[in-house]
Amino acid sequence: MAPMKLLGRCVQAFALTAFLSVAVAQQNDYRLGPGDAIHIQVFQNPDLSLDTRVSENGSITFPLIGIVAVGGLALSAAEAQIAKQLADGGYVVRPQVTVALTQNRSNQVSVIGQVNRPGRIPLDTTNTRLSEVIAAAGGIAATGADTAVLSGLRDGKEFQQEVDLTVFLKNRASDDPVLAPGDVVFVPKAPVFYIYGEVQHPGAYRLERNMTLRQALAQGGGLTPRGTERGMRIQRRIQQGGTTEISPKPGDPVLAEDIIQVSESLF
């Protein structure tokens, strides 16, 4: 199986686990922020049930007690804060308060580029990792690269990191970064090479890691009966701009944007 197909399946495999854990995670460590919608219930006090949204300054208005600052609080902490104010005001004796998140608007990241469902993804826990967000976006598309660029703010400073997605195949959690609200994940297109001349299927092909010229020929279906590995040419881009032409050997590496020309045998 091609590495990227396997990568796509492995990344998508995170999706089911991630979605099944959302409800529990919300109750554990999700922190409320501006724009979040919540449903509040007070046990045996149906008149105090409330659907509301956290304001830009991180507060809500609750019956009897008025303003309650919940921004930055975990759901359990918000429950305790509302219960305390109800008890301190003498409105409810030993109140049992439940706060449920109904819409996540404050803690989101953007996933763009070569994923199956680009868009904004909510961070339902404080330790959501890149693999989970890519899974929620439907996994890497067939045209996607095996790297992603993560950008955002860390400690008030601009932050950018290129992440090797193949580490997920090796279960290296330390290389699976934790995301923060406002982060942007960009999955670029996979690099390609071009092959034409005496090959069965000339055209543009995905460049796999460490691909050799012989493997590139196989991607193009192999040589035609008139083709030969002798006299092959590669037009290659150079850093200074423009291109250069080289005479490669079958075991030489192929680079992104290489144009491979396969010659016709003279005999």
Secondary structure per residue as TSV (DSSP state, phi and psi in degrees):
chain	resnum	aa	ss	phi	psi
A	1	M	-	360.0	136.4
A	2	A	-	-60.5	144.6
A	3	P	H	-55.5	-41.3
A	4	M	H	-72.3	-31.7
A	5	K	H	-64.9	-42.8
A	6	L	H	-64.5	-41.3
A	7	L	H	-60.3	-45.3
A	8	G	H	-59.7	-42.3
A	9	R	H	-68.0	-38.5
A	10	C	H	-66.9	-42.1
A	11	V	H	-65.9	-41.2
A	12	Q	H	-66.6	-26.5
A	13	A	H	-65.0	-22.4
A	14	F	H	-70.1	-21.4
A	15	A	H	-61.4	-48.8
A	16	L	H	-60.4	-46.6
A	17	T	H	-61.7	-42.0
A	18	A	H	-62.6	-44.5
A	19	F	H	-71.5	-36.5
A	20	L	H	-66.8	-26.2
A	21	S	T	-90.5	-3.4
A	22	V	H	-59.9	-48.0
A	23	A	H	-60.2	-44.5
A	24	V	H	-66.8	-42.6
A	25	A	H	-62.8	-37.8
A	26	Q	H	-59.6	-40.6
A	27	Q	H	-72.4	-21.6
A	28	N	H	-88.7	-60.3
A	29	D	H	-138.9	13.0
A	30	Y	-	-68.7	134.4
A	31	R	B	-110.0	129.5
A	32	L	-	-71.2	147.5
A	33	G	-	-146.8	172.6
A	34	P	T	-54.4	134.4
A	35	G	T	94.2	-17.5
A	36	D	-	-65.8	138.4
A	37	A	E	-101.2	135.2
A	38	I	E	-134.2	155.9
A	39	H	E	-117.9	126.6
A	40	I	E	-116.3	134.0
A	41	Q	E	-129.5	144.7
A	42	V	E	-119.7	120.9
A	43	F	T	-55.1	129.0
A	44	Q	T	64.7	19.1
A	45	N	-	-135.4	70.2
A	46	P	G	-60.6	-25.2
A	47	D	G	-68.3	-15.4
A	48	L	G	-96.4	3.1
A	49	S	-	-65.3	139.4
A	50	L	E	-149.2	134.3
A	51	D	E	-107.0	123.7
A	52	T	E	-150.2	174.9
A	53	R	E	-127.6	140.4
A	54	V	-	-70.0	130.0
A	55	S	-	-75.2	174.3
A	56	E	T	-63.6	-25.6
A	57	N	T	-93.6	9.6
A	58	G	S	83.2	20.3
A	59	S	E	-121.7	165.7
A	60	I	E	-130.6	164.4
A	61	T	E	-112.0	121.6
A	62	F	E	-116.7	144.0
A	63	P	T	-54.1	142.3
A	64	L	T	76.6	-45.3
A	65	I	T	-100.6	-13.6
A	66	G	E	80.0	-131.9
A	67	I	E	-74.0	132.5
A	68	V	E	-129.3	124.1
A	69	A	E	-84.0	112.8
A	70	V	-	-119.8	-7.6
A	71	G	T	-60.3	130.1
A	72	G	T	86.0	-4.7
A	73	L	-	-90.6	144.4
A	74	A	B	-66.9	160.1
A	75	L	H	-59.2	-40.0
A	76	S	H	-64.8	-36.3
A	77	A	H	-70.0	-36.0
A	78	A	H	-65.0	-40.2
A	79	E	H	-59.0	-45.4
A	80	A	H	-64.7	-38.2
A	81	Q	H	-65.7	-45.4
A	82	I	H	-64.5	-43.4
A	83	A	H	-60.9	-41.3
A	84	K	H	-62.8	-44.4
A	85	Q	H	-69.1	-34.1
A	86	L	H	-66.1	-42.4
A	87	A	H	-70.0	-43.9
A	88	D	H	-62.5	-32.1
A	89	G	T	-82.6	-5.8
A	90	G	T	75.4	19.4
A	91	Y	S	-85.0	-37.0
A	92	V	S	-136.7	136.2
A	93	V	S	-87.5	125.4
A	94	R	S	45.3	61.4
A	95	P	-	-66.3	141.1
A	96	Q	-	-112.4	108.2
A	97	V	E	-108.9	137.9
A	98	T	E	-122.4	129.0
A	99	V	E	-118.9	123.5
A	100	A	E	-120.5	135.6
A	101	L	E	-78.8	124.2
A	102	T	E	-106.3	-21.7
A	103	Q	E	-154.3	124.1
A	104	N	-	-92.1	112.5
A	105	R	-	-119.0	-20.8
A	106	S	S	-90.3	-39.1
A	107	N	S	-103.4	86.3
A	108	Q	E	-133.9	156.0
A	109	V	E	-126.5	158.8
A	110	S	E	-105.3	132.6
A	111	V	E	-117.8	117.7
A	112	I	E	-130.3	167.7
A	113	G	E	94.9	-142.9
A	114	Q	S	-88.9	65.6
A	115	V	B	-122.0	163.2
A	116	N	S	-74.3	-29.5
A	117	R	S	-135.7	76.7
A	118	P	-	-63.9	152.5
A	119	G	E	154.1	-162.7
A	120	R	E	-94.6	132.4
A	121	I	E	-119.6	128.3
A	122	P	E	-73.6	143.7
A	123	L	-	-94.7	101.6
A	124	D	-	-84.0	-10.0
A	125	T	S	-136.3	168.2
A	126	T	T	-83.4	-4.8
A	127	N	T	-125.6	36.0
A	128	T	-	-68.4	130.1
A	129	R	B	-100.5	164.6
A	130	L	H	-56.7	-42.0
A	131	S	H	-59.7	-37.9
A	132	E	H	-68.5	-38.4
A	133	V	H	-68.8	-41.4
A	134	I	H	-64.4	-38.0
A	135	A	H	-62.2	-43.2
A	136	A	H	-64.3	-25.4
A	137	A	T	-87.3	11.0
A	138	G	T	90.8	4.6
A	139	G	S	85.6	173.7
A	140	I	B	-73.1	133.0
A	141	A	-	-70.8	164.0
A	142	A	T	-60.5	-26.8
A	143	T	T	-90.8	1.9
A	144	G	B	-81.4	152.3
A	145	A	-	-79.0	173.9
A	146	D	S	-99.1	25.1
A	147	T	E	-134.2	160.2
A	148	A	E	-138.2	151.2
A	149	V	E	-109.9	119.6
A	150	L	E	-104.6	126.7
A	151	S	E	-136.3	153.5
A	152	G	E	171.5	-151.5
A	153	L	E	-120.6	137.6
A	154	R	E	-133.4	120.5
A	155	D	T	55.9	36.9
A	156	G	T	79.0	2.3
A	157	K	E	-114.2	147.6
A	158	E	E	-63.1	139.6
A	159	F	E	-133.6	136.7
A	160	Q	E	-146.4	136.7
A	161	Q	E	-144.6	132.0
A	162	E	E	-91.4	128.2
A	163	V	E	-114.3	130.6
A	164	D	E	-82.3	109.8
A	165	L	G	-72.4	-16.8
A	166	T	G	-69.5	-13.0
A	167	V	G	-65.1	-22.9
A	168	F	G	-65.8	-26.0
A	169	L	G	-70.4	-20.8
A	170	K	G	-102.6	5.8
A	171	N	T	55.9	39.0
A	172	R	-	-93.9	84.9
A	173	A	G	-62.3	-27.0
A	174	S	G	-65.7	-21.0
A	175	D	G	-99.6	11.7
A	176	D	S	-108.6	90.9
A	177	P	-	-65.6	148.3
A	178	V	B	-80.7	134.8
A	179	L	-	-93.2	160.3
A	180	A	-	-125.8	153.5
A	181	P	T	-53.5	137.2
A	182	G	T	89.7	-5.8
A	183	D	-	-63.8	153.8
A	184	V	E	-122.2	127.7
A	185	V	E	-109.5	121.3
A	186	F	E	-118.0	122.4
A	187	V	E	-105.5	110.7
A	188	P	-	-77.1	171.0
A	189	K	B	-68.6	148.5
A	190	A	-	-67.5	145.3
A	191	P	-	-65.9	152.6
A	192	V	E	-130.2	163.3
A	193	F	E	-130.8	165.5
A	194	Y	E	-124.0	142.7
A	195	I	E	-139.2	135.2
A	196	Y	E	-149.0	174.8
A	197	G	E	101.2	-138.9
A	198	E	S	-86.9	63.4
A	199	V	B	-125.6	158.5
A	200	Q	S	-66.3	-38.4
A	201	H	S	-134.5	79.3
A	202	P	-	-64.6	153.8
A	203	G	E	152.0	-164.2
A	204	A	E	-100.0	138.0
A	205	Y	E	-135.4	153.1
A	206	R	E	-66.1	134.9
A	207	L	-	-93.0	115.4
A	208	E	-	-85.1	162.4
A	209	R	T	-63.6	138.6
A	210	N	T	58.3	28.7
A	211	M	-	-70.7	136.7
A	212	T	B	-98.2	168.3
A	213	L	H	-61.5	-38.9
A	214	R	H	-63.4	-38.8
A	215	Q	H	-67.8	-35.2
A	216	A	H	-64.1	-39.1
A	217	L	H	-62.3	-39.0
A	218	A	H	-64.3	-36.6
A	219	Q	H	-60.5	-34.7
A	220	G	T	-84.7	12.1
A	221	G	T	87.5	2.8
A	222	G	-	87.1	176.3
A	223	L	B	-73.8	151.5
A	224	T	-	-76.0	168.7
A	225	P	T	-57.5	-21.6
A	226	R	T	-96.7	-6.4
A	227	G	B	-81.8	160.0
A	228	T	-	-146.6	148.7
A	229	E	S	-77.2	-15.5
A	230	R	T	-74.2	142.1
A	231	G	T	74.4	15.0
A	232	M	-	-66.7	151.0
A	233	R	E	-130.6	147.3
A	234	I	E	-125.7	125.4
A	235	Q	E	-92.4	121.7
A	236	R	E	-127.0	137.0
A	237	R	E	-71.0	144.6
A	238	I	-	-117.8	157.6
A	239	Q	T	-61.4	-32.9
A	240	Q	T	-74.3	-5.5
A	241	G	S	102.5	153.5
A	242	G	S	82.8	-165.5
A	243	T	E	-135.0	162.7
A	244	T	E	-131.6	157.6
A	245	E	E	-114.2	131.6
A	246	I	E	-125.4	160.4
A	247	S	-	-107.9	98.7
A	248	P	-	-86.6	165.1
A	249	K	-	-101.1	157.8
A	250	P	T	-56.5	-28.9
A	251	G	T	-91.4	1.1
A	252	D	S	-71.7	151.0
A	253	P	B	-73.3	151.3
A	254	V	-	-103.5	137.6
A	255	L	-	-110.6	164.4
A	256	A	T	-58.5	138.3
A	257	E	T	72.0	7.8
A	258	D	-	-61.9	142.0
A	259	I	E	-114.6	113.3
A	260	I	E	-99.9	126.9
A	261	Q	E	-112.4	124.2
A	262	V	E	-105.4	124.3
A	263	S	-	-85.0	165.1
A	264	E	B	-89.5	137.6
A	265	S	-	-69.4	141.1
A	266	L	-	-84.1	-8.9
A	267	F	-	-125.0	360.0
